[in-house]
C-alpha cells in the first residue's frame, strides 16, 4: 500500500513538473534555433556554414582558419 502511494506521487509529480516546464518555456520568447547557433568556430561551425559566427572579428576568424590547416 505504502509503495503504491509513493510510486503514484512520483509519477504525478513528474508529469506536473514536465507540464509546468513546458508551459514556462513556451512563454520565454526564445526564438527557434537560438541554442543551435554556433557562438565560435571551436563549437564545430565551419567557415563554409554561414560565414562564421556573429560577433567574431576578422582576426579571430583567421585564427580559427589557421587552426584547421595545422
Backbone as CSV, one residue per row, in Angstrom:
resi,resn,N_x,N_y,N_z,CA_x,CA_y,CA_z,C_x,C_y,C_z
1,UNK,0.815,-1.187,0.000,0.000,0.000,0.000,0.864,1.259,0.000
2,UNK,1.837,1.289,0.894,2.670,2.470,1.015,3.539,2.666,-0.232
3,UNK,4.050,1.588,-0.801,4.865,1.673,-2.006,4.038,2.192,-3.174
4,UNK,2.817,1.740,-3.290,1.931,2.190,-4.365,1.657,3.684,-4.242
5,UNK,1.487,4.159,-3.028,1.251,5.587,-2.805,2.451,6.412,-3.258
6,UNK,3.660,5.992,-2.891,4.860,6.746,-3.264,5.106,6.701,-4.769
7,UNK,4.850,5.563,-5.382,5.004,5.470,-6.837,4.021,6.411,-7.527
8,UNK,2.810,6.458,-7.044,1.804,7.361,-7.609,2.203,8.818,-7.442
9,UNK,2.709,9.165,-6.262,3.147,10.543,-6.013,4.289,10.926,-6.949
10,UNK,5.242,10.042,-7.139,6.375,10.328,-8.023,5.910,10.499,-9.463
11,UNK,5.005,9.660,-9.918,4.514,9.762,-11.292,3.751,11.066,-11.491
12,UNK,2.873,11.412,-10.565,2.101,12.659,-10.672,3.035,13.866,-10.622
13,UNK,4.022,13.853,-9.729,4.967,14.965,-9.628,5.784,15.111,-10.913
14,UNK,6.186,13.996,-11.507,6.958,14.041,-12.748,6.133,14.635,-13.888
15,UNK,4.895,14.205,-13.999,4.023,14.729,-15.060,3.764,16.218,-14.844
16,UNK,3.481,16.606,-13.611,3.230,18.024,-13.319,4.467,18.876,-13.588
17,UNK,5.640,18.389,-13.211,6.874,19.138,-13.461,7.131,19.282,-14.953
18,UNK,6.874,18.238,-15.720,7.049,18.323,-17.169,6.105,19.315,-17.801
19,UNK,4.847,19.279,-17.402,3.876,20.230,-17.943,4.195,21.664,-17.534
20,UNK,4.609,21.864,-16.303,4.976,23.196,-15.846,6.202,23.715,-16.596
21,UNK,7.190,22.863,-16.783,8.383,23.273,-17.527,8.072,23.630,-18.964
22,UNK,7.199,22.853,-19.591,6.804,23.149,-20.962,6.027,24.459,-21.025
23,UNK,5.129,24.688,-20.088,4.333,25.912,-20.075,5.227,27.141,-19.892
24,UNK,6.210,27.034,-19.021,7.117,28.167,-18.795,7.997,28.400,-20.011
25,UNK,8.543,27.338,-20.595,9.464,27.508,-21.723,8.760,28.014,-22.970
26,UNK,7.466,27.749,-23.108,6.760,28.229,-24.291,6.482,29.724,-24.215
27,UNK,6.690,30.338,-23.077,6.433,31.776,-22.915,7.696,32.603,-22.704
28,UNK,8.871,32.017,-22.904,10.106,32.748,-22.629,10.505,33.705,-23.736
29,UNK,10.018,33.494,-24.948,10.355,34.388,-26.040,11.636,34.026,-26.762
30,UNK,12.234,32.892,-26.455,13.449,32.469,-27.143,13.057,31.985,-28.541
31,UNK,13.734,32.503,-29.541,13.407,32.156,-30.906,13.907,30.754,-31.247
32,UNK,13.186,30.031,-32.110,13.643,28.704,-32.524,15.014,28.783,-33.184
33,UNK,15.871,27.849,-32.867,17.212,27.823,-33.435,18.238,28.595,-32.633
34,UNK,17.823,29.251,-31.555,18.754,30.057,-30.763,19.869,29.210,-30.170
35,UNK,19.520,28.066,-29.619,20.524,27.247,-28.954,21.349,26.430,-29.934
36,UNK,20.911,26.314,-31.185,21.674,25.577,-32.179,22.728,26.448,-32.857
37,UNK,22.638,27.771,-32.705,23.572,28.674,-33.365,24.949,28.578,-32.713
38,UNK,25.960,28.461,-33.539,27.326,28.386,-33.019,27.787,29.769,-32.601
39,UNK,28.473,29.842,-31.480,28.957,31.123,-30.992,30.414,31.352,-31.377
40,UNK,31.128,30.300,-31.663,32.528,30.434,-32.048,32.898,29.239,-32.912
41,UNK,33.966,29.367,-33.644,34.402,28.303,-34.526,34.777,27.027,-33.798
42,UNK,35.116,27.124,-32.540,35.510,25.967,-31.758,34.367,25.022,-31.452
43,UNK,33.157,25.451,-31.694,31.996,24.611,-31.430,31.545,23.853,-32.657
44,UNK,32.353,23.788,-33.678,32.029,22.999,-34.849,31.483,23.786,-36.013
45,UNK,31.432,25.087,-35.927,30.927,25.889,-37.038,32.057,26.113,-38.032
46,UNK,31.889,25.575,-39.209,32.893,25.770,-40.240,32.724,27.105,-40.936
47,UNK,33.762,27.553,-41.621,33.690,28.837,-42.308,32.691,28.788,-43.457
48,UNK,32.440,27.603,-44.013,31.506,27.486,-45.109,30.056,27.457,-44.656
49,UNK,29.824,27.384,-43.377,28.469,27.307,-42.846,28.015,28.666,-42.332
50,UNK,27.686,29.555,-43.205,27.153,30.840,-42.778,28.212,31.919,-42.628
51,UNK,29.450,31.647,-42.927,30.481,32.683,-42.897,30.975,33.048,-41.515
52,UNK,30.861,32.186,-40.556,31.369,32.467,-39.220,30.272,32.931,-38.284
53,UNK,30.599,32.967,-37.034,29.614,33.357,-36.037,29.556,34.869,-35.912
54,UNK,28.419,35.365,-35.473,28.278,36.789,-35.278,29.133,37.238,-34.102
55,UNK,29.670,38.435,-34.204,30.441,38.982,-33.107,31.917,38.639,-33.157
56,UNK,32.345,37.823,-34.102,33.763,37.484,-34.224,34.412,38.444,-35.211
57,UNK,35.522,39.013,-34.799,36.212,39.903,-35.728,37.055,39.081,-36.708
58,UNK,37.614,39.745,-37.689,38.369,39.071,-38.746,39.597,38.348,-38.187
59,UNK,40.232,38.937,-37.196,41.431,38.321,-36.606,41.086,36.968,-35.964
60,UNK,39.979,36.904,-35.263,39.576,35.654,-34.616,39.193,34.612,-35.659
61,UNK,38.532,35.020,-36.735,38.183,34.085,-37.792,39.429,33.529,-38.464
62,UNK,40.437,34.372,-38.684,41.688,33.903,-39.272,42.394,32.929,-38.325
63,UNK,42.334,33.200,-37.033,42.946,32.309,-36.047,42.349,30.906,-36.149
64,UNK,41.030,30.824,-36.228,40.383,29.520,-36.343,40.661,28.866,-37.678
65,UNK,40.765,29.642,-38.733,41.117,29.078,-40.031,42.522,28.482,-39.991
66,UNK,43.451,29.153,-39.321,44.816,28.646,-39.210,44.868,27.367,-38.367
67,UNK,43.989,27.244,-37.390,43.954,26.014,-36.599,43.540,24.815,-37.449
68,UNK,42.670,25.039,-38.411,42.225,23.938,-39.263,43.334,23.457,-40.180
69,UNK,44.235,24.347,-40.579,45.297,23.954,-41.518,46.460,23.269,-40.822
70,UNK,46.595,23.457,-39.532,47.731,22.852,-38.811,47.527,21.394,-38.553
